[in-house]
Amino acid sequence: MSKRTKIITIVVIILSVVLTVGFSFKIKAPKTVYRVYLEGKSLGIIKSKKALENYIDKKQQQIKEEYGVDKVYAPEDIDIIKEITFNEDVTSVKKIYNKIEGTSPFTINGYKITVKGVETTEGHEMVKGENKTIYVIDKDTFVEAIDNTVKSFIEEEDYTNFANDTQTKIEDTGKIIEKIYLENKVTIKKQNIPVDEKIYQDEVELSQYLLFGTTEKQKEYVVQAGDTIEDISFNNKMSTEEFLIANPSYTDENSLLSPGQIVNIGILNPQVNVVEQDYVVERVAKKYTTEIRYDNSQFVGYQATTQYGVDGENRVTQRVYKINGDTKSIEPLSTEVIKAAVNEVIVKGKKSYGSGYGSHVAVSGSWGWPASCSSVSSYYGWRWGSLHKGIDIAGCGEGSYIFAAQAGTVVVSQRTRGGYAGGYGTNGEYIIIDHGNGYYTEYAHMCPGCRYVQEGQVVEKGTPIGGMGRTGAATGVHIHFAIWSGYPFRGTPLNPMNFY
């Protein structure tokens, strides 16, 4: 046998032995494992994802009892990824659990509710809305809390008739609610929610948050002898409407108070905007206008009323928009004259006394209404913790006349351009008139280019000085009218309704 043949024979024998008895050594088979990541950082490898989930659920009995749930889940920022590996170096689920506990909150099944903020007006400034996140276990908790919030701003009887479609048909005058809705966009998503967040389980607690922006106990006041709801409200920077919302046991601002009673004086900070859209028909007084005539035969300073003014009456149909009970805008729809107004005619002397006698602006007498309509959409007083330093008159329509409330000299006729301008905020097109004796009037939010008088110009009561609009921080067409003792925003604001 040749040497080559011998070698081949030996190789064949070796192969035969290997094939017959198998390999004498082992090759490791691949295994399926799960790598656990926390905030993107690997915590280790486990054999079973289900085992870790069950271990978390078993260990967190306290969470189950606190929230009344059947199961507790891993934190939101945990990722468990399947891997194929030859490495048998796995970590126990207990060690992984210990790394998670105290580092990241566990979760339970519930709902994440996002309430999108809306742009609002505070004083005369536009404020960007802030998004809110609310967590609940049961979606009905949120639905019932929203229902409670809506009822806080809308009369219960009106709300019930709207919901049941039993509103009374308007014959002569009256109101019909056309729509009730949230101005905020609300999204509700079912998901696992972290237990370190505030999770609402009670609709009463959530209702308080939606009204006051907090679940903390609200500030209280002990009623003293002689106190009225109006007095308590104003002294604590509230409107009477806010007081009644915070204290639902009182039906109206004339409800009797007893010394020693404890009332809630927490400032409302609604987290949602409840919009009420009303169709309103009402009879309103048509304020008479004052017509000034001059008599060249009478000296300056002479004044006589030759015809007294008489208010008329109109039937006015409007669409009124309220947000959280506060009228924000009025859309005029139609006006029917029931009784025409009679203008007041005043004759003034124009003849000069000669040198040594200066001109005189008369400021005595009743104050004239500054608009062609009489619907007050927002009165002087506190609202959401901020003092509304005048009244808002709406419903007259874009460009309708604004009148000087009293004779005087125009000291400001300009437009603010964002931010504050000498304390006037975003008044838009506005005018200020000095009436002498320390009194000033302010007229804000006129339509673009609708200022008809200039600084230094002398005007009589009833003189058209501009047109109604919505420039500046205004949510609808209206005039902000204010009366000041002392120069505006440096002096003292007065309630204009006390002058009529």
Stockholm file with secondary structure:
# STOCKHOLM 1.0

chainA/1-500         MSKRTKIITIVVIILSVVLTVGFSFKIKAPKTVYRVYLEGKSLGIIKSKKALENYIDKKQQQIKEEYGVDKVYAPEDIDIIKEITFNEDVTSVKKIYNKIEGTSPFTINGYKITVKGVETTEGHEMVKGENKTIYVIDKDTFVEAIDNTVKSFIEEEDYTNFANDTQTKIEDTGKIIEKIYLENKVTIKKQNIPVDEKIYQDEVELSQYLLFGTTEKQKEYVVQAGDTIEDISFNNKMSTEEFLIANPSYTDENSLLSPGQIVNIGILNPQVNVVEQDYVVERVAKKYTTEIRYDNSQFVGYQATTQYGVDGENRVTQRVYKINGDTKSIEPLSTEVIKAAVNEVIVKGKKSYGSGYGSHVAVSGSWGWPASCSSVSSYYGWRWGSLHKGIDIAGCGEGSYIFAAQAGTVVVSQRTRGGYAGGYGTNGEYIIIDHGNGYYTEYAHMCPGCRYVQEGQVVEKGTPIGGMGRTGAATGVHIHFAIWSGYPFRGTPLNPMNFY
#=GR chainA/1-500 SS CCHHHHHHHHHHHHHHHHHHHCCSSCCCCCEEEEEEEETTEEEEEESCHHHHHHHHHHHCHHHHHHHTCSCCBCCTTEEEEEEEESCCCCCCHHHHHHHHTTTSCCEEEEEEEEECCCCEEETTEEECCCCEEEEESSHHHHHHHHHHHHHHHSCHHHHHHHHHTCCCCCSSSEEEEEEEEESSCEEEEEEEEETTSCEECCHHHHHHHHHHSCCSCCCEEECCTTCCHHHHHHHTTCCHHHHHHHCTTCCSTTCCCCTTCEEECCCCCCSSCEEEEEEEEEEEEECCCEEEEEEEEEETTCEEEEECCBCEEEEEEEEEEEETTEEEEEEEEEEEEEECCBCEEEEEEEECCCTTCCCCCCCCSCCCCSBSSCCEEECSEEETTEEECSEEEECSCTTCEEECSSSEEEEEEEECCSSCSTTCCSCCEEEEEECSTTEEEEEEEEEEEEECCCTTCEECTTCEEEEEBCCSSCSSSEEEEEEEESSTTTSEEECGGGGC
#=GC SS_cons         CCHHHHHHHHHHHHHHHHHHHCCSSCCCCCEEEEEEEETTEEEEEESCHHHHHHHHHHHCHHHHHHHTCSCCBCCTTEEEEEEEESCCCCCCHHHHHHHHTTTSCCEEEEEEEEECCCCEEETTEEECCCCEEEEESSHHHHHHHHHHHHHHHSCHHHHHHHHHTCCCCCSSSEEEEEEEEESSCEEEEEEEEETTSCEECCHHHHHHHHHHSCCSCCCEEECCTTCCHHHHHHHTTCCHHHHHHHCTTCCSTTCCCCTTCEEECCCCCCSSCEEEEEEEEEEEEECCCEEEEEEEEEETTCEEEEECCBCEEEEEEEEEEEETTEEEEEEEEEEEEEECCBCEEEEEEEECCCTTCCCCCCCCSCCCCSBSSCCEEECSEEETTEEECSEEEECSCTTCEEECSSSEEEEEEEECCSSCSTTCCSCCEEEEEECSTTEEEEEEEEEEEEECCCTTCEECTTCEEEEEBCCSSCSSSEEEEEEEESSTTTSEEECGGGGC
//
